[in-house]
């Protein structure tokens, strides 16, 4: 049973929900801070994005 518990989170991964949300794959070698900011703005909502702009 311990194997199932370990495989659960690993198979899902932190990037799985992001890709499902429609966010393009980000390069693991050199992620763009601008892309991360854009993704954060979309997740936060237009209200916060407008406030930051």
C-alpha positions as CSV (number, residue, x, y, z in Angstrom):
1,X,0.0,0.0,0.0
2,X,2.9,2.3,0.6
3,X,3.8,2.1,-3.1
4,X,0.4,3.4,-4.1
5,X,0.7,6.4,-1.8
6,X,4.2,7.3,-3.1
7,X,3.2,6.9,-6.8
8,X,0.1,9.1,-6.3
9,X,1.8,12.5,-5.8
10,X,4.7,11.6,-8.1
11,X,2.5,10.8,-11.1
12,X,0.5,14.0,-10.6
13,X,3.5,16.3,-10.1
14,X,3.4,20.0,-9.5
15,X,3.4,20.7,-13.2
16,X,0.4,18.5,-14.0
17,X,-2.3,21.0,-12.8
18,X,-0.6,23.9,-14.6
19,X,-0.5,22.1,-17.9
20,X,-4.2,21.1,-17.5
21,X,-5.0,24.8,-16.9
22,X,-3.7,25.6,-20.3
23,X,-0.3,27.0,-19.2
24,X,2.4,26.3,-21.8
25,X,5.4,24.2,-20.8
26,X,8.2,26.2,-19.3
27,X,11.8,25.2,-19.9
28,X,13.4,23.7,-16.8
29,X,16.8,24.9,-17.9
30,X,16.1,28.6,-17.8
31,X,12.6,29.6,-16.9
32,X,11.6,33.2,-17.8
33,X,10.7,35.3,-14.8
34,X,8.3,37.2,-17.1
35,X,6.5,34.0,-18.0
36,X,6.2,33.2,-14.3
37,X,4.8,36.7,-13.6
38,X,2.3,36.3,-16.4
39,X,1.2,32.9,-15.1
40,X,0.9,34.3,-11.6
41,X,-1.2,37.2,-12.9
42,X,-3.6,34.8,-14.6
43,X,-3.9,32.7,-11.5
44,X,-4.4,35.7,-9.3
45,X,-7.1,37.2,-11.5
46,X,-7.5,40.3,-13.6
47,X,-8.1,42.5,-10.6
48,X,-4.7,41.9,-9.1
49,X,-3.1,41.9,-12.5
50,X,-4.5,45.4,-13.2
51,X,-3.4,46.6,-9.8
52,X,0.2,45.4,-10.5
53,X,0.3,47.0,-13.9
